[in-house]
Amino acid sequence: MRCTPFAIAFGIHIEVTLTVCPILSEEDISLDLATKGKQSALTKIAIRIARRAELDEQVVLRSLFDREDFGSTGIGRGVAIPHALLGMISSPVASLTRLAQPIDFDGPDDDPVDLI
């Protein structure tokens, strides 16, 4: 992963250089993923994240399902943001998935989800 330094100016006299590492690379993007529903989509996403982060697939999947048990991560308008906190990683890992066909995700507006 390449990190990009850039400068931010605060006021007139202070400049701070930060390094930003993108958490979403090209390999983290999946387009037109075919799934049979919410469980299928979460399973496929968990496998990709686990492989990228060198984690156990079942740990990632169980964490995503546990979070969904609290309530749907569907936020409306065809978007869901499933997430989980894993103590064994020190930096964020993300993925962006566009589904081939929208699926029910139990979101607040009942719209089917195609962006996860």
Phi, psi and omega in degrees: 000130178269136177256142184247119176279145173210159183254143175238130179264128175249115182067214184259329193249353186243131175230131181241134177259125179245155174247124181249123175254120180294139178266356181234105180259174181303323181289347180269001183253128179235127181248138177060043177290127178274126178222165179259354182161191185300312182298317179298315180297313180297323179296312180296321178292318180299320179297316180296316180294317181299316180296317181295320184268003181056051179242164176290127183301320182292326178294314179296313181299313180300321180295319178293317179294319178301319179294320179296332178296333177287333182158155182297142175267010171292128184253354179112165179055034175084015184238138172230146180231072176296141183204163179202153176258120180244119183293342185273001176242149185253352178220156184295149174231137182220164172215157175233125182232129170254124182278151177294321178228136178300149180231160175288130181231011179060037180286170185293335181256003180063011175286140176295151185258135172230357174240121182232000000 
